[in-house]
Amino acid sequence: MKIIRTTRSMTAWSEGLRGEGVTIGFVPTMGALHDGHRSLIRAARLRCDALVVSIFINPTQFSPTEDLSRYPRPIAHDRALCREEGADVCFEPTAAAMYPEGFQTTLAVPLLARRWEGAARPHHFAGVATVVTKLFGMVRPHLALFGQKDYQQASLIRRLVSDLNLGVAILVRPTVREKDGLAMSSRNVFLSPDERRIAPLLSAALRAGEQMIRSGTDDVAAIERTMRQTVEQAPAIQIEYLAVCDPDSLEPLSVVAARAVLLGAIRIGPIRLIDNLLVKMPGRKVLNQGFRLKAEGGFDDLGFKQK
Ligand code: PAF
């Protein structure tokens, strides 16, 4: 596995392969890799001839109150995981290379970013949209993979790629969970044993909401009440939001129809955890198709190259 640090070498490597008709898969990360990342890297490996994983802790997606310096940086472990999963390149650009003096362009996806994570972390999605677009420009992938765990991020990236004709197919893969349901996240390592014990209540709340929808409840207020009551079993948890939304626009629903996404964010002490569940009800009327995007760029819905 090659470790590439400069943007020029990264682009030269990719352009060389693209010229030979090689399909490039890309998994952008901020490191501290866990089994969620591993599943994305494996899925990319299956679908593409060449595979790039980037590790870059993007300062512009952290707010001044979030501690960028505390973000875990287990680089030896991360490189070993990439190597084990067959990555061809680990791209590790420096902050100075990504944001040289004079850098001033940022991208906004205002409607998808305005609620939920965007409301709690106002600059976050501009930082994500900008860095992902830059990384795509440097890595020039055919297919890029993201985890469903960051549902709003994935929706926004899909929108961005379509709006700006970036020519990268986006595949969103299911959230990988611990045995007790907790969604894997680089932040989980910061939970104390007591905090870790109550953290799965977030996924339990989403599952309780899903259960209500599947057994015929379409009353959003009742579903949200049940989700809250599940989390409130642990007084140490503060709820930021638990909402039933349209899976495409991420706007709150008043009645559940054929599809909904249940979004949740909680705080346990200083740690913020997010999770979501997508619920599809075959047979129910689709009220709002929103701006659902189709698979693009010669890849099918499962991210495989179309013959
Ligand atoms: O999901 C992440 O790890 C980051 O937001 C991403 C997509 C790598 C951009 O910095």
Boltz pocket constraint, residues with backbone or C-beta under 6 A from the ligand:
constraints:
  - pocket:
      binder: B
      contacts: [[A, 28], [A, 29], [A, 30], [A, 56], [A, 58], [A, 61], [A, 127], [A, 128], [A, 131], [A, 132], [A, 150], [A, 153]]
      max_distance: 6.0
